[in-house]
Amino acid sequence: MNDPESSRPALLRFLERVQERDLACTRRWIAEEQRCETERLRGGERRPAAPDWLLEQGLSRDAALRMPADGVEACGGVLAGQRARVP
């Protein structure tokens, strides 16, 4: 494009084509971001309500063994008076 024979209008037409291509790319990026944002909003609206129960995690072995002594009933797999097997 550094050819001294190139006319100024031809150079400007080249610049115009490059800018149109870049503008088209930018418009695609904008459309993609709008689509992603719409999906995020829709996903938040469709999210189920928080449960009314809480799952406790991290129960230690000692706490599990103390539970029957603290009055917590054993589950169906452990008979009353039987000690649960904890590895």
N, C-alpha and C positions, 0 to 999 in steps of 0.2 A: 504494500500500500504506500510505500515511500517513493513510488515511481513519479518523477516530475511530470510525466505525460498525463497522469491521472487528473481528471478535472475535479474541481472543488465540488460541484453537484454530485458527481459519482461517489466521492468520498462520503458526502453527507447522506446519500442514499444507503451506502453500506452501514454507516452508523445507525441509521433509522432501522434497518433490518435487525441489527444486533440488539438494539433497545426494545424492539417489538418482541423479539424472542425472549429477552430477559423479563419483560413485563408479563408475558404469557406464563412463564415459569413462576413468577411471583404470585400471579392470580391462582395458579394451581395450588401453591403452598397455602394461600389464604383459605381456599375452598376446603382443603384437607384439614386445616386447623379448626375451621368452623364445624366440619363434620365430627371431628374428635370431641370438640366441646359439647356438641349436641348429644353425642353418645354418653359422655360423662354425666351430663345433667339427667338424661333419661335413665341411666343406670342408677343414679341416686334416688330417683322417684320410684323406681321399681324394687328397691332394696326392701326386703321384708322387715317388719318391725322387730325391735330387739326382743329377745325371749324374756319371759317373766321368771326365768330360773337362771341360776348361776352354776357353772361347772367349776368345781374346786380342783385345782391342780397342785401338784407338789406335796401330796400327802406322804409323810415319812413313814418308815416301817414302824417306828416306835408309836407314832400317833395311831396307826392302823391297829396295832395290838392293844392299845389302851381303850379304843372305842367301845368294845363290849363291856369293859369295866366302868365306863362313863355312862352306860345306859343306852348306847346306840345299838339298835337291833341288827343282828347279822343278816346278810342277804340270804336268798334262798339256797345258795350253794353251800352255806356253812350251817350246820345244825347247832342248836342252842347248847352251850356248854363245851362245844368243840373249839379248839384253837385253830384259827386260820393259818394255813401254811403260807409263809411269806419268805421268799427266797432271800 
